[in-house]
Amino acid sequence: MKAVVKIWLKNGVLDSQGKATYHTIRTMGYSDIVKDIKIDKLINIELNDIDKKTAIVKVDKMCQDMLVNTVIEDYSIDIV
Protein backbone atom coordinates (compact mmCIF):
# COMPACT_ATOMS: atom_id res chain seq x y z
CA MET A 1 0.00 0.00 0.00
CA LYS A 2 1.21 3.50 -0.78
CA ALA A 3 0.19 6.99 0.29
CA VAL A 4 0.62 9.85 -2.14
CA VAL A 5 0.68 13.29 -0.51
CA LYS A 6 0.37 16.30 -2.82
CA ILE A 7 1.36 19.64 -1.27
CA TRP A 8 0.82 23.07 -2.80
CA LEU A 9 1.00 26.67 -1.65
CA LYS A 10 -2.20 28.32 -0.48
CA ASN A 11 -3.71 31.05 -2.64
CA GLY A 12 -1.98 34.35 -2.06
CA VAL A 13 1.37 32.82 -1.00
CA LEU A 14 4.21 33.82 -3.32
CA ASP A 15 5.68 30.85 -5.20
CA SER A 16 9.18 32.24 -5.79
CA GLN A 17 10.44 28.98 -7.30
CA GLY A 18 7.50 28.85 -9.70
CA LYS A 19 7.96 32.51 -10.67
CA ALA A 20 11.70 32.04 -11.31
CA THR A 21 11.00 28.96 -13.45
CA TYR A 22 8.24 30.82 -15.32
CA HIS A 23 10.54 33.73 -16.19
CA THR A 24 13.35 31.40 -17.29
CA ILE A 25 11.01 29.34 -19.48
CA ARG A 26 9.70 32.53 -21.12
CA THR A 27 13.22 33.75 -21.90
CA MET A 28 13.95 30.36 -23.48
CA GLY A 29 11.29 31.05 -26.11
CA TYR A 30 8.20 29.43 -24.62
CA SER A 31 6.31 32.66 -23.88
CA ASP A 32 3.74 31.82 -26.57
CA ILE A 33 2.51 28.70 -24.74
CA VAL A 34 3.25 29.18 -21.02
CA LYS A 35 0.76 31.22 -18.96
CA ASP A 36 2.05 30.43 -15.44
CA ILE A 37 4.07 27.83 -13.51
CA LYS A 38 3.50 26.61 -9.98
CA ILE A 39 5.83 24.22 -8.18
CA ASP A 40 4.11 21.62 -5.99
CA LYS A 41 5.52 18.73 -3.96
CA LEU A 42 4.58 15.07 -4.27
CA ILE A 43 5.56 12.67 -1.49
CA ASN A 44 5.22 8.90 -1.99
CA ILE A 45 5.12 6.90 1.23
CA GLU A 46 5.30 3.11 1.21
CA LEU A 47 3.09 1.80 4.01
CA ASN A 48 2.95 -1.46 5.91
CA ASP A 49 -0.16 -3.57 5.47
CA ILE A 50 -2.82 -1.61 7.35
CA ASP A 51 -6.42 -0.81 6.54
CA LYS A 52 -7.13 2.24 4.38
CA LYS A 53 -8.96 4.19 7.10
CA THR A 54 -6.04 3.81 9.53
CA ALA A 55 -3.59 4.73 6.78
CA ILE A 56 -5.42 7.99 6.05
CA VAL A 57 -5.54 8.94 9.73
CA LYS A 58 -1.85 8.14 10.30
CA VAL A 59 -0.63 9.87 7.12
CA ASP A 60 -2.77 12.93 7.92
CA LYS A 61 -1.11 13.07 11.34
CA MET A 62 2.32 12.85 9.65
CA CYS A 63 1.35 15.75 7.41
CA GLN A 64 0.18 17.86 10.36
CA ASP A 65 3.25 17.00 12.46
CA MET A 66 6.02 17.36 9.90
CA LEU A 67 5.43 17.07 6.17
CA VAL A 68 3.27 20.15 5.58
CA ASN A 69 3.60 23.74 6.73
CA THR A 70 -0.14 24.24 7.22
CA VAL A 71 0.28 28.00 7.62
CA ILE A 72 1.20 28.41 3.94
CA GLU A 73 0.47 25.01 2.35
CA ASP A 74 -2.55 22.83 1.58
CA TYR A 75 -2.38 19.12 0.87
CA SER A 76 -4.30 16.05 -0.23
CA ILE A 77 -3.77 12.38 0.55
CA ASP A 78 -4.46 9.50 -1.81
CA ILE A 79 -4.08 5.90 -0.65
CA VAL A 80 -3.29 3.53 -3.53
N, CA, C and O atoms as a GROMACS GRO file, in nm:
protein
  320
    1MET      N    1   0.084  -0.116   0.000
    1MET     CA    2   0.000   0.000   0.000
    1MET      C    3   0.090   0.123   0.000
    1MET      O    4   0.197   0.124   0.059
    2LYS      N    5   0.042   0.228  -0.068
    2LYS     CA    6   0.121   0.350  -0.078
    2LYS      C    7   0.031   0.470  -0.054
    2LYS      O    8  -0.085   0.472  -0.094
    3ALA      N    9   0.087   0.571   0.013
    3ALA     CA   10   0.019   0.699   0.029
    3ALA      C   11   0.089   0.801  -0.060
    3ALA      O   12   0.212   0.809  -0.063
    4VAL      N   13   0.009   0.878  -0.132
    4VAL     CA   14   0.062   0.985  -0.214
    4VAL      C   15   0.010   1.116  -0.156
    4VAL      O   16  -0.110   1.139  -0.152
    5VAL      N   17   0.103   1.200  -0.111
    5VAL     CA   18   0.068   1.329  -0.051
    5VAL      C   19   0.108   1.438  -0.150
    5VAL      O   20   0.225   1.451  -0.185
    6LYS      N   21   0.010   1.516  -0.194
    6LYS     CA   22   0.037   1.630  -0.282
    6LYS      C   23   0.027   1.756  -0.197
    6LYS      O   24  -0.070   1.776  -0.124
    7ILE      N   25   0.129   1.842  -0.207
    7ILE     CA   26   0.136   1.964  -0.127
    7ILE      C   27   0.151   2.083  -0.221
    7ILE      O   28   0.233   2.080  -0.313
    8TRP      N   29   0.072   2.187  -0.198
    8TRP     CA   30   0.081   2.307  -0.280
    8TRP      C   31   0.063   2.430  -0.192
    8TRP      O   32   0.006   2.423  -0.083
    9LEU      N   33   0.112   2.542  -0.240
    9LEU     CA   34   0.100   2.667  -0.165
    9LEU      C   35  -0.043   2.717  -0.167
    9LEU      O   36  -0.113   2.704  -0.268
   10LYS      N   37  -0.087   2.773  -0.056
   10LYS     CA   38  -0.220   2.832  -0.048
   10LYS      C   39  -0.228   2.953  -0.141
   10LYS      O   40  -0.127   3.014  -0.174
   11ASN      N   41  -0.350   2.986  -0.182
   11ASN     CA   42  -0.371   3.105  -0.264
   11ASN      C   43  -0.319   3.228  -0.192
   11ASN      O   44  -0.341   3.244  -0.072
   12GLY      N   45  -0.250   3.312  -0.263
   12GLY     CA   46  -0.198   3.435  -0.206
   12GLY      C   47  -0.056   3.423  -0.153
   12GLY      O   48   0.006   3.524  -0.119
   13VAL      N   49  -0.001   3.301  -0.146
   13VAL     CA   50   0.137   3.282  -0.100
   13VAL      C   51   0.228   3.285  -0.223
   13VAL      O   52   0.204   3.213  -0.320
   14LEU      N   53   0.331   3.367  -0.219
   14LEU     CA   54   0.421   3.382  -0.332
   14LEU      C   55   0.499   3.253  -0.356
   14LEU      O   56   0.564   3.201  -0.265
   15ASP      N   57   0.493   3.203  -0.479
   15ASP     CA   58   0.568   3.085  -0.520
   15ASP      C   59   0.693   3.132  -0.593
   15ASP      O   60   0.695   3.137  -0.716
   16SER      N   61   0.797   3.167  -0.518
   16SER     CA   62   0.918   3.224  -0.579
   16SER      C   63   0.987   3.126  -0.674
   16SER      O   64   1.041   3.167  -0.776
   17GLN      N   65   0.984   2.998  -0.642
   17GLN     CA   66   1.044   2.898  -0.730
   17GLN      C   67   0.966   2.888  -0.860
   17GLN      O   68   1.024   2.879  -0.968
   18GLY      N   69   0.835   2.888  -0.851
   18GLY     CA   70   0.750   2.885  -0.970
   18GLY      C   71   0.769   3.008  -1.056
   18GLY      O   72   0.777   2.998  -1.179
   19LYS      N   73   0.777   3.126  -0.993
   19LYS     CA   74   0.796   3.251  -1.067
   19LYS      C   75   0.931   3.252  -1.137
   19LYS      O   76   0.940   3.292  -1.253
   20ALA      N   77   1.037   3.209  -1.069
   20ALA     CA   78   1.170   3.204  -1.131
   20ALA      C   79   1.171   3.109  -1.250
   20ALA      O   80   1.228   3.141  -1.355
   21THR      N   81   1.108   2.993  -1.235
   21THR     CA   82   1.100   2.896  -1.344
   21THR      C   83   1.020   2.953  -1.460
   21THR      O   84   1.058   2.938  -1.576
   22TYR      N   85   0.909   3.019  -1.430
   22TYR     CA   86   0.824   3.082  -1.532
   22TYR      C   87   0.905   3.183  -1.614
   22TYR      O   88   0.900   3.181  -1.737
   23HIS      N   89   0.977   3.271  -1.548
   23HIS     CA   90   1.054   3.373  -1.619
   23HIS      C   91   1.166   3.311  -1.703
   23HIS      O   92   1.192   3.357  -1.814
   24THR      N   93   1.230   3.208  -1.652
   24THR     CA   94   1.335   3.140  -1.729
   24THR      C   95   1.277   3.072  -1.852
   24THR      O   96   1.334   3.082  -1.961
   25ILE      N   97   1.166   3.002  -1.836
   25ILE     CA   98   1.101   2.934  -1.948
   25ILE      C   99   1.061   3.035  -2.057
   25ILE      O  100   1.078   3.008  -2.176
   26ARG      N  101   1.009   3.149  -2.015
   26ARG     CA  102   0.970   3.253  -2.112
   26ARG      C  103   1.091   3.305  -2.189
   26ARG      O  104   1.083   3.326  -2.310
   27THR      N  105   1.204   3.325  -2.121
   27THR     CA  106   1.322   3.375  -2.190
   27THR      C  107   1.383   3.269  -2.282
   27THR      O  108   1.462   3.302  -2.371
   28MET      N  109   1.346   3.143  -2.261
   28MET     CA  110   1.395   3.036  -2.348
   28MET      C  111   1.310   3.021  -2.474
   28MET      O  112   1.335   2.933  -2.557
   29GLY      N  113   1.208   3.106  -2.488
   29GLY     CA  114   1.129   3.105  -2.611
   29GLY      C  115   0.994   3.037  -2.600
   29GLY      O  116   0.930   3.010  -2.702
   30TYR      N  117   0.949   3.010  -2.479
   30TYR     CA  118   0.820   2.943  -2.462
   30TYR      C  119   0.709   3.038  -2.418
   30TYR      O  120   0.604   2.994  -2.370
   31SER      N  121   0.730   3.168  -2.435
   31SER     CA  122   0.631   3.266  -2.388
   31SER      C  123   0.498   3.254  -2.461
   31SER      O  124   0.395   3.298  -2.410
   32ASP      N  125   0.499   3.195  -2.581
   32ASP     CA  126   0.374   3.182  -2.657
   32ASP      C  127   0.283   3.073  -2.603
   32ASP      O  128   0.164   3.071  -2.635
   33ILE      N  129   0.335   2.981  -2.522
   33ILE     CA  130   0.251   2.870  -2.474
   33ILE      C  131   0.236   2.864  -2.322
   33ILE      O  132   0.145   2.798  -2.272
   34VAL      N  133   0.325   2.930  -2.248
   34VAL     CA  134   0.324   2.918  -2.102
   34VAL      C  135   0.257   3.040  -2.040
   34VAL      O  136   0.300   3.154  -2.060
   35LYS      N  137   0.149   3.015  -1.964
   35LYS     CA  138   0.076   3.122  -1.896
   35LYS      C  139   0.128   3.142  -1.754
   35LYS      O  140   0.142   3.257  -1.710
   36ASP      N  141   0.157   3.034  -1.681
   36ASP     CA  142   0.205   3.043  -1.544
   36ASP      C  143   0.265   2.908  -1.505
   36ASP      O  144   0.235   2.806  -1.568
   37ILE      N  145   0.348   2.907  -1.404
   37ILE     CA  146   0.407   2.783  -1.351
   37ILE      C  147   0.398   2.787  -1.200
   37ILE      O  148   0.432   2.887  -1.137
   38LYS      N  149   0.352   2.677  -1.142
   38LYS     CA  150   0.350   2.661  -0.998
   38LYS      C  151   0.426   2.533  -0.965
   38LYS      O  152   0.413   2.432  -1.035
   39ILE      N  153   0.504   2.538  -0.860
   39ILE     CA  154   0.583   2.422  -0.818
   39ILE      C  155   0.515   2.360  -0.696
   39ILE      O  156   0.503   2.424  -0.591
   40ASP      N  157   0.471   2.236  -0.709
   40ASP     CA  158   0.411   2.162  -0.599
   40ASP      C  159   0.507   2.052  -0.555
   40ASP      O  160   0.609   2.028  -0.619
   41LYS      N  161   0.473   1.986  -0.444
   41LYS     CA  162   0.552   1.873  -0.396
   41LYS      C  163   0.464   1.748  -0.398
   41LYS      O  164   0.344   1.754  -0.373
   42LEU      N  165   0.526   1.636  -0.429
   42LEU     CA  166   0.458   1.507  -0.427
   42LEU      C  167   0.543   1.412  -0.344
   42LEU      O  168   0.660   1.388  -0.376
   43ILE      N  169   0.484   1.358  -0.238
   43ILE     CA  170   0.556   1.267  -0.149
   43ILE      C  171   0.491   1.129  -0.158
   43ILE      O  172   0.371   1.115  -0.133
   44ASN      N  173   0.570   1.028  -0.193
   44ASN     CA  174   0.522   0.890  -0.199
   44ASN      C  175   0.571   0.817  -0.075
   44ASN      O  176   0.691   0.814  -0.048
   45ILE      N  177   0.478   0.760  -0.001
   45ILE     CA  178   0.512   0.690   0.123
   45ILE      C  179   0.468   0.544   0.112
   45ILE      O  180   0.349   0.516   0.097
   46GLU      N  181   0.563   0.454   0.119
   46GLU     CA  182   0.530   0.311   0.121
   46GLU      C  183   0.483   0.276   0.262
   46GLU      O  184   0.552   0.306   0.360
   47LEU      N  185   0.368   0.213   0.271
   47LEU     CA  186   0.309   0.180   0.400
   47LEU      C  187   0.312   0.030   0.426
   47LEU      O  188   0.311  -0.050   0.333
   48ASN      N  189   0.314  -0.006   0.553
   48ASN     CA  190   0.295  -0.146   0.591
   48ASN      C  191   0.151  -0.184   0.562
   48ASN      O  192   0.068  -0.098   0.532
   49ASP      N  193   0.120  -0.310   0.572
   49ASP     CA  194  -0.016  -0.357   0.547
   49ASP      C  195  -0.108  -0.315   0.661
   49ASP      O  196  -0.110  -0.379   0.767
   50ILE      N  197  -0.183  -0.208   0.639
   50ILE     CA  198  -0.283  -0.161   0.735
   50ILE      C  199  -0.408  -0.127   0.656
   50ILE      O  200  -0.404  -0.113   0.534
   51ASP      N  201  -0.519  -0.113   0.725
   51ASP     CA  202  -0.642  -0.081   0.654
   51ASP      C  203  -0.638   0.064   0.606
   51ASP      O  204  -0.566   0.147   0.662
   52LYS      N  205  -0.716   0.093   0.503
   52LYS     CA  206  -0.714   0.224   0.438
   52LYS      C  207  -0.752   0.337   0.533
   52LYS      O  208  -0.692   0.445   0.529
   53LYS      N  209  -0.852   0.315   0.617
   53LYS     CA  210  -0.896   0.418   0.710
   53LYS      C  211  -0.784   0.456   0.808
   53LYS      O  212  -0.761   0.574   0.832
   54THR      N  213  -0.716   0.356   0.863
   54THR     CA  214  -0.604   0.381   0.953
   54THR      C  215  -0.491   0.452   0.880
   54THR      O  216  -0.428   0.542   0.935
   55ALA      N  217  -0.465   0.411   0.757
   55ALA     CA  218  -0.359   0.473   0.678
   55ALA      C  219  -0.386   0.621   0.659
   55ALA      O  220  -0.295   0.703   0.675
   56ILE      N  221  -0.507   0.658   0.625
   56ILE     CA  222  -0.542   0.799   0.605
   56ILE      C  223  -0.522   0.879   0.733
   56ILE      O  224  -0.465   0.988   0.730
   57VAL      N  225  -0.568   0.824   0.845
   57VAL     CA  226  -0.554   0.894   0.973
   57VAL      C  227  -0.406   0.913   1.009
   57VAL      O  228  -0.366   1.022   1.049
   58LYS      N  229  -0.327   0.807   0.993
   58LYS     CA  230  -0.185   0.814   1.030
   58LYS      C  231  -0.107   0.908   0.938
   58LYS      O  232  -0.024   0.986   0.984
   59VAL      N  233  -0.133   0.902   0.807
   59VAL     CA  234  -0.063   0.988   0.712
   59VAL      C  235  -0.105   1.133   0.733
   59VAL      O  236  -0.022   1.224   0.721
   60ASP      N  237  -0.232   1.157   0.763
   60ASP     CA  238  -0.277   1.293   0.792
   60ASP      C  239  -0.203   1.348   0.913
   60ASP      O  240  -0.164   1.465   0.915
   61LYS      N  241  -0.184   1.265   1.014
   61LYS     CA  242  -0.111   1.307   1.134
   61LYS      C  243   0.035   1.339   1.099
   61LYS      O  244   0.091   1.437   1.149
   62MET      N  245   0.096   1.257   1.012
   62MET     CA  246   0.232   1.285   0.965
   62MET      C  247   0.239   1.420   0.895
   62MET      O  248   0.332   1.497   0.916
   63CYS      N  249   0.140   1.447   0.813
   63CYS     CA  250   0.135   1.575   0.741
   63CYS      C  251   0.126   1.691   0.839
   63CYS      O  252   0.198   1.789   0.826
   64GLN      N  253   0.037   1.680   0.937
   64GLN     CA  254   0.018   1.786   1.036
   64GLN      C  255   0.143   1.805   1.122
   64GLN      O  256   0.179   1.918   1.156
   65ASP      N  257   0.209   1.694   1.156
   65ASP     CA  258   0.325   1.700   1.246
   65ASP      C  259   0.453   1.746   1.179
   65ASP      O  260   0.535   1.813   1.241
   66MET      N  261   0.471   1.711   1.049
   66MET     CA  262   0.602   1.736   0.990
   66MET      C  263   0.604   1.767   0.842
   66MET      O  264   0.678   1.856   0.799
   67LEU      N  265   0.527   1.699   0.762
   67LEU     CA  266   0.543   1.707   0.617
   67LEU      C  267   0.491   1.836   0.554
   67LEU      O  268   0.540   1.878   0.450
   68VAL      N  269   0.392   1.899   0.617
   68VAL     CA  270   0.327   2.015   0.558
   68VAL      C  271   0.336   2.134   0.652
   68VAL      O  272   0.313   2.121   0.772
   69ASN      N  273   0.368   2.249   0.597
   69ASN     CA  274   0.360   2.374   0.673
   69ASN      C  275   0.219   2.428   0.651
   69ASN      O  276   0.194   2.500   0.554
   70THR      N  277   0.128   2.394   0.741
   70THR     CA  278  -0.014   2.424   0.722
   70THR      C  279  -0.046   2.573   0.727
   70THR      O  280  -0.159   2.612   0.697
   71VAL      N  281   0.050   2.655   0.764
   71VAL     CA  282   0.028   2.800   0.762
   71VAL      C  283   0.024   2.849   0.617
   71VAL      O  284  -0.056   2.937   0.584
   72ILE      N  285   0.111   2.794   0.532
   72ILE     CA  286   0.120   2.841   0.394
   72ILE      C  287   0.090   2.735   0.289
   72ILE      O  288   0.085   2.766   0.170
   73GLU      N  289   0.068   2.609   0.331
   73GLU     CA  290   0.047   2.501   0.235
   73GLU      C  291  -0.084   2.426   0.261
   73GLU      O  292  -0.128   2.414   0.375
   74ASP      N  293  -0.143   2.377   0.154
   74ASP     CA  294  -0.255   2.284   0.158
   74ASP      C  295  -0.205   2.149   0.107
   74ASP      O  296  -0.098   2.141   0.047
   75TYR      N  297  -0.283   2.043   0.132
   75TYR     CA  298  -0.238   1.911   0.087
   75TYR      C  299  -0.357   1.819   0.067
   75TYR      O  300  -0.467   1.843   0.117
   76SER      N  301  -0.332   1.713  -0.008
   76SER     CA  302  -0.430   1.605  -0.024
   76SER      C  303  -0.357   1.472  -0.007
   76SER      O  304  -0.237   1.462  -0.032
   77ILE      N  305  -0.432   1.372   0.035
   77ILE     CA  306  -0.376   1.238   0.055
   77ILE      C  307  -0.456   1.140  -0.031
   77ILE      O  308  -0.579   1.140  -0.030
   78ASP      N  309  -0.383   1.056  -0.103
   78ASP     CA  310  -0.446   0.950  -0.181
   78ASP      C  311  -0.380   0.818  -0.141
   78ASP      O  312  -0.258   0.806  -0.148
   79ILE      N  313  -0.460   0.722  -0.101
   79ILE     CA  314  -0.408   0.589  -0.065
   79ILE      C  315  -0.430   0.497  -0.185
   79ILE      O  316  -0.542   0.479  -0.232
   80VAL      N  317  -0.320   0.441  -0.234
   80VAL     CA  318  -0.329   0.353  -0.353
   80VAL      C  319  -0.268   0.218  -0.324
   80VAL      O  320  -0.266   0.132  -0.411
   0.00000   0.00000   0.00000
